Amino acid sequence: MEIVNVRLRVVAPRAKPSPPKVKKEGKGKPVEYRKVLFEEGLEKTPVYRREDSPVEHEGAAIIDGNDSAIVVSPDMSFSVDGYGDIVLHIT
């Protein structure tokens, strides 16, 4: 007799993991301002580093990260939630 394959499945209750919350200070000073062309025309737009972005911002902005950039148009706003996620709002 030869055993070729054995499978085992275990189901057990466990605590749901919760991601760590991020403390945001909300200072968010722009690194620079750039002229950006939107449908409405050229607009002087603040550029924030992602880790230094404000908790809330209304209007045009660029959020510059290590691996990506987010462009927020003039008719939008953004906020940073407790987990550090950037949430865009259409106004």
N, CA, C and O atoms as CSV, one atom per row, in Angstrom:
chain,resi,resn,atom,element,x,y,z
A,1,MET,N,N,0.841,-1.161,0.000
A,1,MET,CA,C,0.000,0.000,0.000
A,1,MET,C,C,0.897,1.238,0.000
A,1,MET,O,O,1.904,1.292,0.705
A,2,GLU,N,N,0.503,2.247,-0.819
A,2,GLU,CA,C,1.264,3.484,-0.935
A,2,GLU,C,C,0.301,4.657,-0.798
A,2,GLU,O,O,-0.741,4.684,-1.453
A,3,ILE,N,N,0.649,5.650,0.067
A,3,ILE,CA,C,-0.152,6.871,0.219
A,3,ILE,C,C,0.472,7.923,-0.689
A,3,ILE,O,O,1.650,8.252,-0.557
A,4,VAL,N,N,-0.328,8.442,-1.607
A,4,VAL,CA,C,0.181,9.405,-2.585
A,4,VAL,C,C,-0.109,10.843,-2.153
A,4,VAL,O,O,0.730,11.726,-2.330
A,5,ASN,N,N,-1.273,11.074,-1.600
A,5,ASN,CA,C,-1.661,12.446,-1.295
A,5,ASN,C,C,-2.507,12.469,-0.035
A,5,ASN,O,O,-3.394,11.631,0.128
A,6,VAL,N,N,-2.250,13.411,0.855
A,6,VAL,CA,C,-3.050,13.589,2.064
A,6,VAL,C,C,-3.409,15.064,2.156
A,6,VAL,O,O,-2.540,15.924,2.010
A,7,ARG,N,N,-4.674,15.364,2.395
A,7,ARG,CA,C,-5.118,16.751,2.543
A,7,ARG,C,C,-5.791,16.908,3.896
A,7,ARG,O,O,-6.488,16.016,4.379
A,8,LEU,N,N,-5.560,18.064,4.488
A,8,LEU,CA,C,-6.138,18.357,5.793
A,8,LEU,C,C,-6.681,19.766,5.756
A,8,LEU,O,O,-6.004,20.685,5.295
A,9,ARG,N,N,-7.903,19.945,6.239
A,9,ARG,CA,C,-8.510,21.270,6.293
A,9,ARG,C,C,-8.981,21.497,7.714
A,9,ARG,O,O,-9.692,20.675,8.290
A,10,VAL,N,N,-8.565,22.649,8.278
A,10,VAL,CA,C,-8.941,22.989,9.649
A,10,VAL,C,C,-9.687,24.315,9.627
A,10,VAL,O,O,-9.230,25.282,9.017
A,11,VAL,N,N,-10.826,24.358,10.287
A,11,VAL,CA,C,-11.605,25.584,10.413
A,11,VAL,C,C,-11.690,25.893,11.900
A,11,VAL,O,O,-12.156,25.080,12.699
A,12,ALA,N,N,-11.222,27.099,12.253
A,12,ALA,CA,C,-11.233,27.494,13.664
A,12,ALA,C,C,-11.543,28.980,13.761
A,12,ALA,O,O,-11.124,29.755,12.902
A,13,PRO,N,N,-12.263,29.383,14.782
A,13,PRO,CA,C,-12.533,30.814,14.941
A,13,PRO,C,C,-11.252,31.563,15.337
A,13,PRO,O,O,-10.408,31.040,16.064
A,14,ARG,N,N,-11.135,32.779,14.850
A,14,ARG,CA,C,-9.991,33.603,15.232
A,14,ARG,C,C,-10.419,35.064,15.249
A,14,ARG,O,O,-11.432,35.439,14.659
A,15,ALA,N,N,-9.647,35.858,15.920
A,15,ALA,CA,C,-9.963,37.281,16.026
A,15,ALA,C,C,-9.707,37.967,14.687
A,15,ALA,O,O,-8.731,37.664,14.002
A,16,LYS,N,N,-10.583,38.883,14.325
A,16,LYS,CA,C,-10.429,39.615,13.079
A,16,LYS,C,C,-9.298,40.635,13.251
A,16,LYS,O,O,-9.321,41.425,14.194
A,17,PRO,N,N,-8.311,40.627,12.352
A,17,PRO,CA,C,-7.216,41.587,12.491
A,17,PRO,C,C,-7.686,43.009,12.175
A,17,PRO,O,O,-8.544,43.212,11.315
A,18,SER,N,N,-7.128,43.965,12.863
A,18,SER,CA,C,-7.469,45.356,12.572
A,18,SER,C,C,-6.199,46.105,12.197
A,18,SER,O,O,-5.197,46.037,12.910
A,19,PRO,N,N,-6.243,46.824,11.070
A,19,PRO,CA,C,-5.054,47.563,10.642
A,19,PRO,C,C,-4.736,48.681,11.638
A,19,PRO,O,O,-5.639,49.208,12.287
A,20,PRO,N,N,-3.479,49.036,11.758
A,20,PRO,CA,C,-3.115,50.092,12.706
A,20,PRO,C,C,-3.603,51.453,12.227
A,20,PRO,O,O,-3.578,51.749,11.032
A,21,LYS,N,N,-4.039,52.262,13.157
A,21,LYS,CA,C,-4.468,53.625,12.844
A,21,LYS,C,C,-3.244,54.517,12.718
A,21,LYS,O,O,-2.217,54.279,13.353
A,22,VAL,N,N,-3.369,55.550,11.888
A,22,VAL,CA,C,-2.279,56.486,11.645
A,22,VAL,C,C,-2.629,57.819,12.284
A,22,VAL,O,O,-3.752,58.305,12.144
A,23,LYS,N,N,-1.677,58.403,12.977
A,23,LYS,CA,C,-1.903,59.713,13.569
A,23,LYS,C,C,-1.597,60.785,12.538
A,23,LYS,O,O,-0.481,60.845,12.023
A,24,LYS,N,N,-2.566,61.626,12.233
A,24,LYS,CA,C,-2.360,62.719,11.291
A,24,LYS,C,C,-2.375,64.028,12.055
A,24,LYS,O,O,-3.281,64.294,12.845
A,25,GLU,N,N,-1.378,64.827,11.815
A,25,GLU,CA,C,-1.250,66.111,12.493
A,25,GLU,C,C,-2.062,67.188,11.783
A,25,GLU,O,O,-2.570,68.105,12.429
A,26,GLY,N,N,-2.188,67.088,10.465
A,26,GLY,CA,C,-2.987,68.045,9.721
A,26,GLY,C,C,-2.283,69.342,9.386
A,26,GLY,O,O,-2.945,70.301,8.989
A,27,LYS,N,N,-0.956,69.413,9.529
A,27,LYS,CA,C,-0.235,70.650,9.224
A,27,LYS,C,C,-0.224,70.886,7.725
A,27,LYS,O,O,-0.638,71.947,7.259
A,28,GLY,N,N,0.242,69.911,6.972
A,28,GLY,CA,C,0.147,69.917,5.523
A,28,GLY,C,C,0.579,71.172,4.805
A,28,GLY,O,O,-0.237,71.795,4.125
A,29,LYS,N,N,1.809,71.559,4.927
A,29,LYS,CA,C,2.324,72.704,4.170
A,29,LYS,C,C,2.722,72.228,2.776
A,29,LYS,O,O,3.379,71.195,2.645
A,30,PRO,N,N,2.332,72.971,1.722
A,30,PRO,CA,C,2.736,72.582,0.372
A,30,PRO,C,C,4.257,72.649,0.211
A,30,PRO,O,O,4.917,73.526,0.768
A,31,VAL,N,N,4.792,71.712,-0.557
A,31,VAL,CA,C,6.219,71.694,-0.867
A,31,VAL,C,C,6.519,72.785,-1.888
A,31,VAL,O,O,7.553,73.450,-1.828
A,32,GLU,N,N,5.587,72.954,-2.828
A,32,GLU,CA,C,5.728,73.963,-3.873
A,32,GLU,C,C,4.362,74.206,-4.499
A,32,GLU,O,O,3.386,73.535,-4.164
A,33,TYR,N,N,4.306,75.163,-5.401
A,33,TYR,CA,C,3.105,75.420,-6.193
A,33,TYR,C,C,3.482,75.262,-7.663
A,33,TYR,O,O,4.560,75.680,-8.087
A,34,ARG,N,N,2.570,74.646,-8.443
A,34,ARG,CA,C,2.798,74.465,-9.878
A,34,ARG,C,C,1.595,75.005,-10.634
A,34,ARG,O,O,0.464,74.951,-10.150
A,35,LYS,N,N,1.852,75.523,-11.817
A,35,LYS,CA,C,0.745,75.920,-12.683
A,35,LYS,C,C,0.281,74.668,-13.414
A,35,LYS,O,O,1.057,74.038,-14.133
A,36,VAL,N,N,-0.990,74.308,-13.229
A,36,VAL,CA,C,-1.548,73.087,-13.816
A,36,VAL,C,C,-2.718,73.473,-14.704
A,36,VAL,O,O,-3.541,74.308,-14.328
A,37,LEU,N,N,-2.792,72.870,-15.879
A,37,LEU,CA,C,-3.873,73.154,-16.817
A,37,LEU,C,C,-5.040,72.205,-16.562
A,37,LEU,O,O,-4.928,70.997,-16.771
A,38,PHE,N,N,-6.158,72.766,-16.108
A,38,PHE,CA,C,-7.410,72.033,-15.939
A,38,PHE,C,C,-8.376,72.514,-17.011
A,38,PHE,O,O,-8.037,73.414,-17.780
A,39,GLU,N,N,-9.564,71.940,-17.080
A,39,GLU,CA,C,-10.566,72.367,-18.060
A,39,GLU,C,C,-10.906,73.846,-17.905
A,39,GLU,O,O,-11.213,74.524,-18.885
A,40,GLU,N,N,-10.850,74.341,-16.673
A,40,GLU,CA,C,-11.190,75.740,-16.392
A,40,GLU,C,C,-10.054,76.683,-16.771
A,40,GLU,O,O,-10.251,77.897,-16.805
A,41,GLY,N,N,-8.869,76.146,-17.055
A,41,GLY,CA,C,-7.707,76.963,-17.396
A,41,GLY,C,C,-6.550,76.680,-16.452
A,41,GLY,O,O,-6.603,75.746,-15.652
A,42,LEU,N,N,-5.500,77.498,-16.550
A,42,LEU,CA,C,-4.332,77.337,-15.681
A,42,LEU,C,C,-4.676,77.719,-14.249
A,42,LEU,O,O,-5.359,78.713,-14.001
A,43,GLU,N,N,-4.199,76.922,-13.325
A,43,GLU,CA,C,-4.454,77.207,-11.915
A,43,GLU,C,C,-3.195,76.939,-11.097
A,43,GLU,O,O,-2.531,75.917,-11.267
A,44,LYS,N,N,-2.886,77.874,-10.212
A,44,LYS,CA,C,-1.758,77.690,-9.293
A,44,LYS,C,C,-2.170,76.623,-8.283
A,44,LYS,O,O,-3.100,76.824,-7.502
A,45,THR,N,N,-1.476,75.492,-8.303
A,45,THR,CA,C,-1.894,74.305,-7.548
A,45,THR,C,C,-0.847,73.916,-6.516
A,45,THR,O,O,0.330,73.792,-6.853
A,46,PRO,N,N,-1.259,73.718,-5.248
A,46,PRO,CA,C,-0.299,73.281,-4.228
A,46,PRO,C,C,0.103,71.825,-4.427
A,46,PRO,O,O,-0.712,70.992,-4.824
A,47,VAL,N,N,1.360,71.533,-4.147
A,47,VAL,CA,C,1.886,70.167,-4.234
A,47,VAL,C,C,2.258,69.733,-2.821
A,47,VAL,O,O,3.057,70.388,-2.152
A,48,TYR,N,N,1.671,68.619,-2.372
A,48,TYR,CA,C,1.929,68.085,-1.033
A,48,TYR,C,C,2.671,66.763,-1.142
A,48,TYR,O,O,2.451,66.006,-2.088
A,49,ARG,N,N,3.540,66.479,-0.193
A,49,ARG,CA,C,4.076,65.132,-0.048
A,49,ARG,C,C,2.988,64.316,0.628
A,49,ARG,O,O,2.291,64.814,1.512
A,50,ARG,N,N,2.843,63.074,0.219
A,50,ARG,CA,C,1.770,62.249,0.779
A,50,ARG,C,C,1.849,62.157,2.300
A,50,ARG,O,O,0.833,62.271,2.986
A,51,GLU,N,N,3.054,61.952,2.824
A,51,GLU,CA,C,3.195,61.802,4.276
A,51,GLU,C,C,2.977,63.107,5.033
A,51,GLU,O,O,2.766,63.086,6.245
A,52,ASP,N,N,3.026,64.250,4.335
A,52,ASP,CA,C,2.823,65.553,4.980
A,52,ASP,C,C,1.546,66.242,4.523
A,52,ASP,O,O,1.385,67.442,4.745
A,53,SER,N,N,0.635,65.510,3.890
A,53,SER,CA,C,-0.579,66.139,3.368
A,53,SER,C,C,-1.505,66.542,4.510
A,53,SER,O,O,-1.484,65.929,5.577
A,54,PRO,N,N,-2.326,67.582,4.284
A,54,PRO,CA,C,-3.258,67.999,5.329
A,54,PRO,C,C,-4.362,66.959,5.514
A,54,PRO,O,O,-4.575,66.112,4.647
A,55,VAL,N,N,-5.056,67.026,6.637
A,55,VAL,CA,C,-6.148,66.088,6.906
A,55,VAL,C,C,-7.303,66.341,5.938
A,55,VAL,O,O,-7.969,65.398,5.512
A,56,GLU,N,N,-7.546,67.608,5.586
A,56,GLU,CA,C,-8.588,67.966,4.618
A,56,GLU,C,C,-8.094,69.086,3.724
A,56,GLU,O,O,-7.328,69.949,4.152
A,57,HIS,N,N,-8.540,69.063,2.476
A,57,HIS,CA,C,-8.186,70.122,1.524
A,57,HIS,C,C,-9.296,70.221,0.506
A,57,HIS,O,O,-9.802,69.206,0.029
A,58,GLU,N,N,-9.680,71.443,0.169
A,58,GLU,CA,C,-10.714,71.652,-0.841
A,58,GLU,C,C,-10.114,72.375,-2.028
A,58,GLU,O,O,-9.417,73.376,-1.866
A,59,GLY,N,N,-10.385,71.868,-3.226
A,59,GLY,CA,C,-9.873,72.484,-4.443
A,59,GLY,C,C,-8.707,71.703,-5.030
A,59,GLY,O,O,-8.370,70.608,-4.580
A,60,ALA,N,N,-8.104,72.302,-6.051
A,60,ALA,CA,C,-7.037,71.640,-6.792
A,60,ALA,C,C,-5.822,71.367,-5.912
A,60,ALA,O,O,-5.455,72.185,-5.069
A,61,ALA,N,N,-5.202,70.203,-6.122
A,61,ALA,CA,C,-3.988,69.834,-5.385
A,61,ALA,C,C,-3.312,68.673,-6.094
A,61,ALA,O,O,-3.937,67.936,-6.856
A,62,ILE,N,N,-2.031,68.527,-5.828
A,62,ILE,CA,C,-1.279,67.361,-6.274
A,62,ILE,C,C,-0.689,66.725,-5.025
A,62,ILE,O,O,-0.043,67.399,-4.223
A,63,ILE,N,N,-0.913,65.421,-4.861
A,63,ILE,CA,C,-0.368,64.689,-3.719
A,63,ILE,C,C,0.697,63.757,-4.288
A,63,ILE,O,O,0.392,62.821,-5.027
A,64,ASP,N,N,1.931,64.027,-3.935
A,64,ASP,CA,C,3.074,63.314,-4.506
A,64,ASP,C,C,3.560,62.256,-3.522
A,64,ASP,O,O,3.960,62.580,-2.404
A,65,GLY,N,N,3.524,60.994,-3.939
A,65,GLY,CA,C,3.993,59.890,-3.110
A,65,GLY,C,C,5.248,59.276,-3.681
A,65,GLY,O,O,5.740,59.712,-4.722
A,66,ASN,N,N,5.772,58.262,-3.006
A,66,ASN,CA,C,6.972,57.578,-3.484
A,66,ASN,C,C,6.717,56.806,-4.769
A,66,ASN,O,O,7.590,56.721,-5.633
A,67,ASP,N,N,5.514,56.239,-4.895
A,67,ASP,CA,C,5.228,55.372,-6.033
A,67,ASP,C,C,4.124,55.888,-6.950
A,67,ASP,O,O,3.851,55.278,-7.984
A,68,SER,N,N,3.488,56.997,-6.592
A,68,SER,CA,C,2.407,57.517,-7.431
A,68,SER,C,C,2.135,58.978,-7.102
A,68,SER,O,O,2.635,59.515,-6.113
A,69,ALA,N,N,1.336,59.605,-7.950
A,69,ALA,CA,C,0.896,60.981,-7.714
A,69,ALA,C,C,-0.611,61.027,-7.917
A,69,ALA,O,O,-1.143,60.366,-8.809
A,70,ILE,N,N,-1.294,61.804,-7.095
A,70,ILE,CA,C,-2.738,61.958,-7.202
A,70,ILE,C,C,-3.006,63.405,-7.572
A,70,ILE,O,O,-2.522,64.320,-6.905
A,71,VAL,N,N,-3.782,63.618,-8.642
A,71,VAL,CA,C,-4.165,64.964,-9.055
A,71,VAL,C,C,-5.620,65.171,-8.648
A,71,VAL,O,O,-6.504,64.419,-9.059
A,72,VAL,N,N,-5.855,66.189,-7.844
A,72,VAL,CA,C,-7.199,66.526,-7.381
A,72,VAL,C,C,-7.638,67.749,-8.185
A,72,VAL,O,O,-6.981,68.790,-8.137
A,73,SER,N,N,-8.736,67.631,-8.918
A,73,SER,CA,C,-9.195,68.735,-9.761
A,73,SER,C,C,-9.845,69.833,-8.915
A,73,SER,O,O,-10.190,69.594,-7.758
A,74,PRO,N,N,-10.016,71.029,-9.479
A,74,PRO,CA,C,-10.537,72.161,-8.709
A,74,PRO,C,C,-11.936,71.949,-8.131
A,74,PRO,O,O,-12.279,72.558,-7.117
A,75,ASP,N,N,-12.752,71.092,-8.762
A,75,ASP,CA,C,-14.112,70.863,-8.272
A,75,ASP,C,C,-14.197,69.700,-7.282
A,75,ASP,O,O,-15.286,69.198,-7.003
A,76,MET,N,N,-13.052,69.272,-6.754
A,76,MET,CA,C,-13.012,68.156,-5.809
A,76,MET,C,C,-12.321,68.580,-4.512
A,76,MET,O,O,-11.750,69.666,-4.418
A,77,SER,N,N,-12.388,67.708,-3.534
A,77,SER,CA,C,-11.654,67.886,-2.282
A,77,SER,C,C,-11.149,66.518,-1.853
A,77,SER,O,O,-11.547,65.496,-2.412
A,78,PHE,N,N,-10.275,66.505,-0.862
A,78,PHE,CA,C,-9.818,65.224,-0.342
A,78,PHE,C,C,-9.676,65.296,1.161
A,78,PHE,O,O,-9.544,66.371,1.746
A,79,SER,N,N,-9.705,64.124,1.773
A,79,SER,CA,C,-9.454,63.999,3.206
A,79,SER,C,C,-8.621,62.749,3.429
A,79,SER,O,O,-8.575,61.863,2.576
A,80,VAL,N,N,-7.971,62.681,4.565
A,80,VAL,CA,C,-7.171,61.521,4.932
A,80,VAL,C,C,-7.857,60.859,6.113
A,80,VAL,O,O,-8.070,61.492,7.147
A,81,ASP,N,N,-8.206,59.573,5.962
A,81,ASP,CA,C,-8.904,58.878,7.041
A,81,ASP,C,C,-7.925,58.385,8.106
A,81,ASP,O,O,-6.721,58.619,8.001
A,82,GLY,N,N,-8.433,57.718,9.110
A,82,GLY,CA,C,-7.632,57.257,10.234
A,82,GLY,C,C,-6.590,56.209,9.898
A,82,GLY,O,O,-5.702,55.940,10.708
A,83,TYR,N,N,-6.683,55.611,8.714
A,83,TYR,CA,C,-5.727,54.589,8.296
A,83,TYR,C,C,-4.698,55.129,7.307
A,83,TYR,O,O,-3.861,54.377,6.809
A,84,GLY,N,N,-4.759,56.435,7.020
A,84,GLY,CA,C,-3.813,57.034,6.097
A,84,GLY,C,C,-4.247,56.977,4.642
A,84,GLY,O,O,-3.486,57.362,3.754
A,85,ASP,N,N,-5.477,56.494,4.382
A,85,ASP,CA,C,-6.001,56.429,3.012
A,85,ASP,C,C,-6.492,57.817,2.590
A,85,ASP,O,O,-7.072,58.548,3.393
A,86,ILE,N,N,-6.254,58.168,1.336
A,86,ILE,CA,C,-6.729,59.438,0.806
A,86,ILE,C,C,-8.100,59.194,0.161
A,86,ILE,O,O,-8.244,58.347,-0.721
A,87,VAL,N,N,-9.091,59.948,0.617
A,87,VAL,CA,C,-10.454,59.795,0.137
A,87,VAL,C,C,-10.798,61.048,-0.675
A,87,VAL,O,O,-10.759,62.159,-0.146
A,88,LEU,N,N,-11.137,60.871,-1.963
A,88,LEU,CA,C,-11.504,61.982,-2.817
A,88,LEU,C,C,-13.012,62.221,-2.747
A,88,LEU,O,O,-13.800,61.277,-2.711
A,89,HIS,N,N,-13.401,63.499,-2.727
A,89,HIS,CA,C,-14.818,63.884,-2.649
A,89,HIS,C,C,-15.147,64.760,-3.839
A,89,HIS,O,O,-14.417,65.707,-4.132
A,90,ILE,N,N,-16.222,64.463,-4.520
A,90,ILE,CA,C,-16.692,65.298,-5.634
A,90,ILE,C,C,-17.691,66.294,-5.073
A,90,ILE,O,O,-18.712,65.912,-4.500
A,91,THR,N,N,-17.389,67.572,-5.241
A,91,THR,CA,C,-18.275,68.605,-4.673
A,91,THR,C,C,-19.200,69.159,-5.715
A,91,THR,O,O,-20.012,70.035,-5.416
